[in-house]
Every structure is written in structure tokens, then in C-alpha cells.
Amino acid sequence: MPSFSVKLRALGLSACLAVGTLTAAGTSAAAAPKPIHLEINGSPIEPAQQPFMENGSVFIPLRTVSELLKTVVDWNAKSKTVSIYAPEHTVKLVPGQKNVQHNGQSLQMTQPAKLKNGSVYVPIRFVAQTLGATVDWQSAKNTVAISDEGKFVMGWATSDTPAAFWANIRTGELYQSYPSASPAKLTGKLDSEFVDKMITLSANQLSEDGFVVTVTNYYGEPMVHQKTNTSYVKGGKLLREAEASYFQRMAINVNQFRNQPLLTDGKTLELLKQDGTVDTAYDLVKLGTKDESYSIEGIGDGYLLIRPNATGLLTLVDPVNGYFKLLYELLGDKDREYALMNDVPYHGDTLVVQGEHDGTIDLEYTGIVDNAIHKLQVKAKDWLK
């Protein structure tokens, strides 16, 4: 089945959302129409195609429906049917027909969906309200303002058949649409409490129906706290999860090794089997010799690359024998001093893992003297003995 984004590019579809009776008072028939603006939860959205008004309805591009309302949209060219999927909502409609199916029940739109210049449009007030959002027409600003309470965060796992995921930040419910042109289904409930600040969701596909989903929550001023929930979803079911917390550090954890899920709570790292049971567990506090939270920046045969939250010094460790090496020690004098004394924006070194090949770890760092990017290669076996 073609991917959602490919379908949109190929067909140039767009959707119209009806606002009810909208008037353009004070404009003459000859005057160019004022541009119509869009907002979601107070933030402006710039659609690929400009909205327009016709017969009291405002029309916007189809892909903007996904941006505005965090939905999966699909166009079936054979049946001429538009499908819109979101948690607890499945909407199906046909251009030119006022009848709409919402979760299997028939509803009537005041304005039917339309085909215009090869694109599909639908009315906004009806679609947004059907999906649980509210719509306000702000005539002074010529703006359609939509509010969905911001309770969902959405992300994609991209592959030949993309999967969409939603997390309800109020309840922790995690939904999945896979394949992407299918109804959103509940996979389970995340055991996390999210702070309504900056929240992102990302997903990686590990197998035909196995995914690692990461929900990251930044909060505090100025976003000094980070809470990361990583979960493993297999066969549409949430099988296992872990949550790690960090302070004054934007930590990014590796979440898979050779298509096996990796989950961490900052103290323990678990390598999972495909069925969600634990294959191997690593005691990060013991390996790092400090009782604090660790981020996982790399993994390979016989080694881990871990970074303690407080000191921020990237550490190469042998998870079996416990040997370790602080990699900042391989830098020059000034860079070593900086790694120990620096606290802006984070404590620790500036080493970034770029990859690994044949047991050699590729690193980059920013030199404190010349502010240039330098490369460093480390053979794990040379230091873990």
C-alpha cells in the first residue's frame, strides 16, 4: 500500500473545512479576497495551498488536516473516498455527497466535500467538531481558530508502510494506526505523568509489527527537566516500557540494537527479545560507578557508551567485565580541562557519537581553542582491558 506522504504528493489532495456561515462584509465583488489564516491552539499554520471561501465555507489543503488535527488522512482513488483516522474517530466521506460516516454512523454535512483542480476539500467546522475540536471564526483577523485542547501528541515511524502513533498526555493512552491507512487502535496505557509543556513523540520500526515509541517531555524554566518514556509495541500491544529522568541535559538514548528493543530508566538498561521479555539487563549505576541517571549513547559488541547526568563525561564500558574508560581523557589539555569545568549549556565533554564500524567508534567534538569540529576514532577493545 503506498505511503500517506507519497499519496499526497502524487494526487495533490486537499481538504476543506466548513466554518458555518462566514461572510466577507465590506469587500466589493471586484476586490481580491483577503487571505484566510489558520490557527491551532493559538499557533499559526501555513498550509501548502491557500485556504479560500466558497458559499460560506472555508477550504484548506488535505495535508493541513493532519497538521491541524493530528490525524492520518487517506484518499482511495478507486472508491473516491476520503478517510480520516484519529484516536476514537474514523471519518469517511465522498466528494459531492453530504452524507458522512463517523465511527459507522451516518451524519450530514451542510456543505459537501468538493473536488477542485484535482484536489479534495471538506467543511471545517463539521470535520473539526466531529473529531472533538472546537472552531471559532475571527472575522477581524480573517482567521479560522481551532482548539483541540492539546491532549494528544503524534509521531510517525517511517517505512514502506508508515505507522502513526498518538499519546494522550492526560491519560497516558497510546494509540497506533498501522498500516497508516487504518483506524487508530489503543495499544495500552503508559505509566507516566506528563507536564503540559514541550512534548514530542517519535517511533522506530524494528520488525514487521514491532516498534519502539519514545515520548519526551521537557519542562521547567528554561526546560531544565527532561522525562523520557520509551515503550515497546508489538502486534498492536504495549508490552513493556521504561521512564528515565534527566536534569539540565537534553539526553538522547539509543533505543535498539540489531532490531532488539533497548529500554532504560536511567539506572538499568534492558535489551529485550522480540516477545518483549528481557534478554539482558545491565546495571548502569554499577558500570558507571556513580549513583545517578545515565543516558545510553551507543552500544556494540562488548561495549556500551553511557553518560552520567551530573558529570556529563562520556564513558566507554565493558558490560561484562566492568572495565571502563572516560573518553574525555583522550582529548588535548584544554579540552580535558573544559570537560571537567564546563557547565554551559551542560556539564561534561562535547563528544558526540557518530557511528561504529568494525569495532571502531566514530566520535566528533568541538575544540575549545579553535571552536572547530574534530574527529576522533576509538577502538573499543584497546581500552576495555
Secondary structure, DSSP 8 states (H G I E B T S, - for coil): ---HHHHHHHH----EE--SS---TT--TTS-----EEEETTEEE--SS--EEETTEEE--HHHHHHHH--EEEEETTTTEEEEEETTEEEEE-TT--EEEETTEEEE-SS--EEETTEEE--HHHHHHHTT-EEEEETTTTEEEEE-TT-EEEEEE-SSS-EEEEEETTT-EEEEESSSSS--EEEEE------SSEEEEEEEE-SSSEEEEEEEEEESTTS-EEEEEEEEEETTEEEEEEEEEEES-------EETTEEEEE-SSEEEEE-TTSSEEEEEEHHHHHSSSS-EEEEEEETTEEEEEETTT---EEE-TTT--EEEGGGGS-HHHHHHHHH--SSSSS---EEEEEETTEEEEEEE-TTT--EEEEEEEHHHH--
